[in-house]
């Protein structure tokens, strides 16, 4: 159905439903605009007045069916408030899923009221000031920015594979928890063959959740991106692939270094439970 924005987000369930839909729209737009699946793997929907492509199960495209199943696993972890981050990564050598060419990081925060989808603003608004209009505006801006960015990045190679890793809030997640479609990750890290570039896309707050999206891609693909489409504070910066820091809010300024999945040289002591699917 159409991605309808509720007139108010008064309950955690309403917020969760919106976050799930936004995640589905974002992942669908990314895979569609990067040419990962054929046209038949998508249906057309409207999000307010923005036309979006939504991934669907297509018997002629096993890959899209698989990704839909992974998304259902993400929803399970999101609903339980375990999910901290989804990393959707693109790699080119089937035997080497640890060496990636592009990846998308979806980070989630949960307020005392509920889950939050966080895309990258540094505004520390109290959750009581977040209105439905704020959420709607941020959601549409995020999807539009994905569209513009995806169309400006140079194309991916013809043959690519996808992997998805899930990172959890370990203090609340049972050590043996694995959502449907996922298994315990053998290796937490990923690395790039070429020099990577890091880009904050944006964030969407609700009174219950925060969703944040970042993209890391090889530097040469970024050369076509018009810097004017990036707002101040969201410029591309070189990715630090050496440090791993914890999830301490005080370390928010070191945001670039907090993703243990980007470095397989460092044992990540802070996050023991990482799931993966390929």
Protein Blocks (a to p, Z undefined) as FASTA:
>chain_A
ZZdddfbdfbfklmmmmmmmmmmmmmmmmmmmnomacfklpccddehjaccddddddfkl
mklmmmmmmmmmmmmmmmnomafbdcddddfblklmmbcfbdcdddddddfkbccddfki
abfcdfklpcfklmmmmmmmmmmmmmmmmmmpccddfbdcddddddddfklgcfkbcceh
iacdfblbdcdfbdcddddfbdcddfkbccdddddddfklmmmpcfklpcghiaccdddf
kbccdfbfklmmmmmmmpmklockbccfklmbdcddZZ
